[in-house]
Amino acid sequence: MSEIAVRLATLDDAAAITAIHTSQISRWQRFNERGEVEDLPYEALTLYERWLHGGPWMSIETCAVHLTHLLRGAGMPLVAELDGRVLAEAEVFHGVEPPPFGDHLNVSVLYAHRDHQGQGLGAALLDYILATGRELECERVTVAHVETVDFYERHGLRQVASGQRLNWRARPGQVFYQATPHLEDDPAQIRGWAMPLGRFQSAHQEWVTRWPELWVGVPGLRDQRIERLKFNVAGSDFFVLYAESRYDPRRAAVYVWTPTPFTGPMLTAINDKAHKLGFRRLETYVMAEQAGLLGPDAEPDGYTQDLYSIEL
């Protein structure tokens, strides 16, 4: 009888983890000099071109950098072995936020190799994660952007919220604020803080994974403009990250961490600073009930995702 074992990943697993994630890709493509999409063998693509198909797991080199970052404390990478072969991977981030999230584990990645799905690997990983959450005395386990709803529902997770991506025009505004570069990356700074804008996964994960210094060796990734700022509005400090679009230098995604409720003056300051930085369009992800924070000019672009959760 086949035996499944779950354990913490190591750098020795980078090749197997890359194989798990690349098995999900049926065609490898890039734009040629004429702007046309062309199919190419995997080996012909640069690290950046592979990344565009799904992130750092698309190459052994970038996967190893990502794993090292997680293993140094940013998150918890796990693998599931079937008869000694690594055939599934999960990544979990422990965060503390205000209600309704509280003290939680967020499952940001959970994949089995395409040729070995349906063999209990994903279930073993999720069972391990739920047990870990209980050992850490977390309040809940969450997962966003669920692709296999039935799988999570069988383990007791239920949809608790939904969100959408919005975009709007960055305009100069009249509000007194200070905005200074902030390069300190310790996630303890945001423990217990809310993330009203840009929370695709969790406040902790968005913080620890958006530091471009990790990718100084990858042309294309290192060239993306990232502005990390500490704002003060009306005596309240909060952090903002602007990430330049890879396809339009005048467009940026916005991420906000704050210990206090998000207000109109905060938004005015964010818009004004973005305009001063040369950005003209902004986009962010918000939970449905918070969409009104951005005002009537914010428009959905069609991207949505659901949040599933289980109490522990």
C-alpha positions as CSV (number, residue, x, y, z in Angstrom):
1,M,0.0,0.0,0.0
2,S,1.3,3.5,-0.9
3,E,2.3,5.7,2.0
4,I,2.0,9.5,2.1
5,A,4.3,11.6,4.3
6,V,4.1,15.3,4.9
7,R,7.1,17.4,6.0
8,L,8.7,20.8,5.9
9,A,10.3,21.5,2.5
10,T,14.1,22.0,2.0
11,L,16.2,23.4,-0.8
12,D,16.8,19.8,-2.0
13,D,13.1,19.8,-3.0
14,A,13.4,22.8,-5.4
15,A,13.5,20.6,-8.5
16,A,10.5,18.5,-7.4
17,I,8.5,21.5,-6.5
18,T,9.2,23.1,-9.8
19,A,8.1,20.0,-11.5
20,I,4.8,20.0,-9.6
21,H,4.0,23.6,-10.7
22,T,5.2,23.4,-14.3
23,S,3.1,20.2,-14.7
24,Q,0.1,22.5,-14.6
25,I,1.2,24.4,-17.7
26,S,0.2,23.0,-21.0
27,R,1.9,25.5,-23.3
28,W,4.9,27.7,-22.9
29,Q,4.7,31.0,-24.8
30,R,6.1,34.5,-25.1
31,F,5.7,37.6,-27.2
32,N,8.0,37.9,-30.2
33,E,9.4,41.1,-31.6
34,R,6.3,41.7,-33.6
35,G,4.1,41.5,-30.5
36,E,2.7,38.1,-31.5
37,V,2.3,35.2,-29.1
38,E,4.5,32.2,-30.1
39,D,4.9,28.7,-28.6
40,L,8.4,27.8,-27.5
41,P,10.0,24.9,-25.6
42,Y,10.5,25.5,-21.9
43,E,14.3,25.6,-22.3
44,A,14.1,28.5,-24.8
45,L,12.5,30.9,-22.2
46,T,14.3,33.1,-19.8
47,L,13.7,32.9,-16.1
48,Y,11.5,36.0,-16.3
49,E,9.5,34.6,-19.2
50,R,8.9,31.3,-17.3
51,W,8.0,33.4,-14.2
52,L,5.2,35.1,-16.2
53,H,3.5,31.7,-16.5
54,G,2.9,31.4,-12.8
55,G,5.5,32.8,-10.5
56,P,8.8,31.7,-8.8
57,W,7.9,28.0,-9.0
58,M,8.4,28.0,-12.8
59,S,12.2,27.6,-12.6
60,I,14.4,25.7,-10.2
61,E,16.6,28.8,-9.7
62,T,13.8,31.2,-8.7
63,C,12.0,28.4,-6.7
64,A,15.2,28.0,-4.6
65,V,15.3,31.7,-3.9
66,H,11.6,31.7,-2.9
67,L,12.1,28.6,-0.7
68,T,15.1,30.1,1.1
69,H,13.0,33.2,1.8
70,L,10.2,31.2,3.3
71,L,12.5,28.9,5.3
72,R,14.1,32.0,6.9
73,G,10.8,32.7,8.5
74,A,8.6,34.4,6.0
75,G,6.3,31.3,5.6
76,M,6.0,27.6,5.9
77,P,6.6,25.5,2.7
78,L,5.4,21.9,3.0
79,V,5.8,18.9,0.7
80,A,3.9,15.6,0.5
81,E,5.8,12.5,-0.5
82,L,4.2,9.4,-2.1
83,D,6.5,6.4,-1.5
84,G,9.4,8.8,-1.1
85,R,8.7,11.0,-4.1
86,V,7.8,14.6,-3.6
87,L,4.6,15.0,-5.6
88,A,2.6,17.8,-3.9
89,E,3.5,21.2,-2.3
90,A,1.7,23.7,0.0
91,E,2.7,27.1,1.4
92,V,1.2,28.5,4.6
93,F,1.5,31.9,6.2
94,H,0.8,32.7,9.9
95,G,-0.7,36.1,10.5
96,V,-2.5,38.1,13.1
97,E,-5.1,40.7,11.9
98,P,-8.2,42.3,13.3
99,P,-11.5,40.4,13.0
100,P,-12.8,38.7,11.1
101,F,-9.4,37.1,10.3
102,G,-7.8,37.2,13.8
103,D,-4.9,34.7,14.4
104,H,-4.9,32.5,11.4
105,L,-3.0,30.3,8.9
106,N,-3.6,31.1,5.3
107,V,-3.0,28.5,2.6
108,S,-1.7,30.4,-0.4
109,V,-0.5,27.4,-2.4
110,L,-1.6,23.8,-2.5
111,Y,-0.8,21.7,-5.7
112,A,-0.3,18.1,-6.5
113,H,1.6,17.1,-9.6
114,R,-0.8,16.9,-12.5
115,D,-0.1,13.2,-13.1
116,H,-0.7,12.3,-9.5
117,Q,-3.9,14.1,-8.6
118,G,-6.6,12.2,-6.8
119,Q,-4.2,10.1,-4.8
120,G,-4.7,11.8,-1.4
121,L,-1.7,14.1,-1.5
122,G,-3.7,17.3,-1.2
123,A,-5.8,15.9,1.5
124,A,-2.7,14.9,3.5
125,L,-1.3,18.4,3.2
126,L,-4.5,20.1,4.3
127,D,-4.9,17.7,7.2
128,Y,-1.3,18.5,8.3
129,I,-2.0,22.3,8.0
130,L,-5.2,22.0,10.1
131,A,-3.3,20.1,12.7
132,T,-0.5,22.7,12.7
133,G,-3.1,25.5,13.1
134,R,-4.5,23.8,16.2
135,E,-1.0,23.3,17.6
136,L,-0.2,27.0,17.2
137,E,-3.6,27.8,18.8
138,C,-4.8,29.7,15.7
139,E,-8.4,30.7,15.5
140,R,-8.9,29.5,11.9
141,V,-7.4,28.4,8.6
142,T,-8.2,30.3,5.5
143,V,-7.7,29.9,1.7
144,A,-8.4,32.4,-1.0
145,H,-9.0,32.0,-4.8
146,V,-10.2,28.5,-4.5
147,E,-10.0,26.5,-7.7
148,T,-11.3,23.2,-6.3
149,V,-14.2,24.2,-4.1
150,D,-15.4,20.6,-3.4
151,F,-12.0,19.7,-2.1
152,Y,-12.0,22.4,0.6
153,E,-15.6,21.9,1.5
154,R,-15.0,18.2,2.1
155,H,-12.5,19.4,4.8
156,G,-15.0,21.7,6.4
157,L,-14.0,25.0,4.9
158,R,-16.9,27.3,4.0
159,Q,-17.1,30.5,2.0
160,V,-17.1,33.5,4.3
161,A,-16.3,36.5,2.0
162,S,-15.7,37.5,-1.5
163,G,-13.7,40.4,-3.1
164,Q,-12.9,42.1,-6.3
165,R,-10.2,44.1,-8.1
166,L,-11.0,47.8,-8.7
167,N,-9.2,50.5,-10.7
168,W,-9.4,54.3,-10.6
169,R,-7.6,57.4,-11.7
170,A,-4.9,58.9,-9.5
171,R,-5.6,62.5,-8.9
172,P,-3.9,65.3,-6.9
173,G,-5.6,66.0,-3.7
174,Q,-5.7,68.6,-0.9
175,V,-4.8,67.0,2.4
176,F,-1.8,67.4,4.7
177,Y,0.4,64.2,4.9
178,Q,3.9,63.0,5.1
179,A,5.2,60.1,3.0
180,T,8.8,58.8,3.5
181,P,10.6,55.8,2.1
182,H,10.3,52.8,4.4
183,L,12.8,49.9,3.9
184,E,12.4,48.0,7.1
185,D,11.0,44.6,6.2
186,D,10.3,43.0,9.6
187,P,6.7,41.7,9.5
188,A,6.4,42.3,13.3
189,Q,5.7,45.9,12.3
190,I,2.3,45.0,10.9
191,R,1.3,42.3,13.4
192,G,-2.4,43.0,14.3
193,W,-2.8,45.5,11.5
194,A,-5.5,45.5,9.0
195,M,-5.0,45.4,5.2
196,P,-7.9,47.2,3.6
197,L,-6.3,47.4,0.1
198,G,-4.4,44.7,-1.7
199,R,-5.2,41.8,0.5
200,F,-5.2,39.0,-2.1
201,Q,-4.1,36.4,0.5
202,S,-3.2,37.8,3.9
203,A,-1.7,40.9,5.3
204,H,1.4,39.0,6.4
205,Q,1.9,37.2,3.1
206,E,1.5,40.3,1.0
207,W,4.1,42.0,3.3
208,V,6.8,39.3,3.2
209,T,6.5,38.4,-0.5
210,R,6.7,41.9,-2.0
211,W,10.4,42.8,-1.6
212,P,12.0,43.0,-5.0
213,E,15.5,42.7,-3.5
214,L,14.9,39.0,-3.6
215,W,15.1,39.1,-7.4
216,V,18.1,41.3,-8.1
217,G,19.5,38.5,-10.2
218,V,16.5,38.2,-12.5
219,P,16.3,40.8,-15.3
220,G,12.6,41.8,-15.7
221,L,11.8,41.2,-12.1
222,R,14.5,43.5,-10.7
223,D,13.4,46.2,-13.1
224,Q,9.9,46.6,-11.7
225,R,9.5,49.9,-9.9
226,I,8.4,49.4,-6.3
227,E,7.7,52.3,-3.9
228,R,7.5,51.4,-0.2
229,L,6.4,54.3,1.9
230,K,5.4,55.2,5.5
231,F,2.5,57.7,5.5
232,N,1.3,59.9,8.3
233,V,-2.2,61.4,8.0
234,A,-3.8,63.3,10.9
235,G,-1.3,61.7,13.3
236,S,-1.8,58.1,12.2
237,D,1.0,56.1,10.6
238,F,0.3,53.5,7.9
239,F,2.3,51.7,5.2
240,V,1.7,51.9,1.4
241,L,3.3,49.9,-1.4
242,Y,3.0,51.0,-5.0
243,A,4.0,48.2,-7.5
244,E,4.4,49.4,-11.1
245,S,2.5,47.4,-13.7
246,R,4.8,45.2,-15.8
247,Y,3.0,46.4,-18.9
248,D,2.3,50.1,-18.2
249,P,4.7,52.3,-16.2
250,R,2.0,54.8,-15.5
251,R,-0.2,52.2,-13.7
252,A,0.4,50.8,-10.3
253,A,-1.1,48.3,-7.8
254,V,-1.7,49.6,-4.3
255,Y,-1.2,47.8,-1.0
256,V,-2.1,49.3,2.4
257,W,-1.4,48.1,6.0
258,T,-2.9,50.2,8.8
259,P,-3.5,49.9,12.6
260,T,-6.5,52.3,12.3
261,P,-9.6,52.4,10.2
262,F,-9.1,53.4,6.6
263,T,-10.4,56.9,5.9
264,G,-11.1,59.3,3.1
265,P,-8.0,61.5,3.9
266,M,-5.8,58.4,3.7
267,L,-7.2,57.7,0.2
268,T,-6.6,61.3,-0.8
269,A,-3.0,61.1,0.4
270,I,-2.4,57.8,-1.5
271,N,-3.8,59.3,-4.7
272,D,-1.9,62.5,-4.4
273,K,1.4,60.7,-3.8
274,A,0.8,58.3,-6.6
275,H,0.2,61.2,-8.9
276,K,3.5,62.9,-7.8
277,L,5.3,59.6,-8.4
278,G,4.0,59.6,-12.0
279,F,1.3,57.0,-11.8
280,R,-2.0,57.9,-13.5
281,R,-4.1,54.7,-12.9
282,L,-4.2,52.7,-9.7
283,E,-5.7,49.3,-9.0
284,T,-6.2,47.2,-5.8
285,Y,-8.1,44.3,-4.4
286,V,-10.8,44.8,-1.7
287,M,-13.3,42.6,0.1
288,A,-16.8,43.3,-1.3
289,E,-18.0,45.0,1.8
290,Q,-15.1,47.5,1.6
291,A,-15.4,48.4,-2.1
292,G,-17.1,51.7,-1.1
293,L,-13.8,52.8,0.5
294,L,-12.5,53.9,-2.9
295,G,-15.5,56.1,-3.8
296,P,-17.7,56.1,-6.9
297,D,-15.0,56.4,-9.4
298,A,-13.5,53.0,-8.7
299,E,-14.5,50.4,-11.4
300,P,-14.3,46.6,-11.2
301,D,-12.1,45.0,-13.9
302,G,-13.8,41.6,-13.7
303,Y,-11.3,39.8,-11.4
304,T,-13.0,38.3,-8.3
305,Q,-12.1,35.6,-5.7
306,D,-13.8,34.0,-2.7
307,L,-12.4,33.4,0.8
308,Y,-12.9,30.1,2.5
309,S,-12.4,29.5,6.2
310,I,-12.7,26.9,9.0
311,E,-12.7,27.6,12.7
312,L,-10.3,25.6,14.8
